[in-house]
């Protein structure tokens, strides 16, 4: 089985105080992504971590 076709529609995004946004990771479920965002947020840094769903894209193949 290959993970090459895994569907990971949930993103964790870090936003800094200047408004710059960086993708931290992709996850299969919203719950998983939210747990990561909460864990990162609890570290006390001055970044905002948010969970977003990616836009649906047609699958090729």
C-alpha positions in Angstrom: 0.0 0.0 0.0 1.3 3.4 -0.9 0.7 6.7 0.9 1.3 8.6 -2.4 -2.4 9.0 -2.9 -3.3 9.8 0.7 -6.0 12.5 1.1 -4.8 15.1 3.6 -7.3 18.0 3.3 -6.6 19.7 6.7 -3.8 22.2 7.1 -2.2 23.7 10.2 -1.1 27.2 9.3 1.2 29.4 11.5 0.7 33.1 11.2 3.3 35.4 12.7 2.8 39.0 14.0 3.6 40.4 10.6 0.8 38.4 8.9 3.1 36.0 7.2 1.6 32.5 6.9 3.4 29.2 6.7 2.0 25.7 6.3 3.1 23.5 9.3 1.6 20.3 8.1 -1.2 18.4 6.4 -3.6 16.0 8.2 -6.3 13.5 7.3 -8.8 14.7 9.9 -9.8 18.1 11.4 -9.4 16.6 14.9 -5.8 15.5 14.2 -4.9 19.0 12.8 -6.6 20.8 15.7 -4.6 18.7 18.2 -1.4 19.7 16.5 -2.4 23.3 16.4 -3.4 23.3 20.1 -0.1 21.6 21.1 2.0 24.2 19.2 -0.1 27.1 20.5 0.4 25.9 24.1 4.2 26.4 23.7 3.7 30.1 24.4 5.2 31.6 21.3 3.8 34.7 19.7 2.4 32.8 16.7 -1.2 32.0 15.8 -1.9 28.5 14.7 -5.1 27.9 12.7 -6.7 24.9 11.0 -8.0 25.3 7.5 -9.4 22.9 5.0 -7.8 22.8 1.5 -9.9 23.5 -1.6 -11.2 20.3 -3.2 -9.2 19.4 -6.3 -10.1 16.9 -9.0 -8.2 13.6 -8.7 -6.4 12.5 -11.8 -5.9 8.9 -12.8 
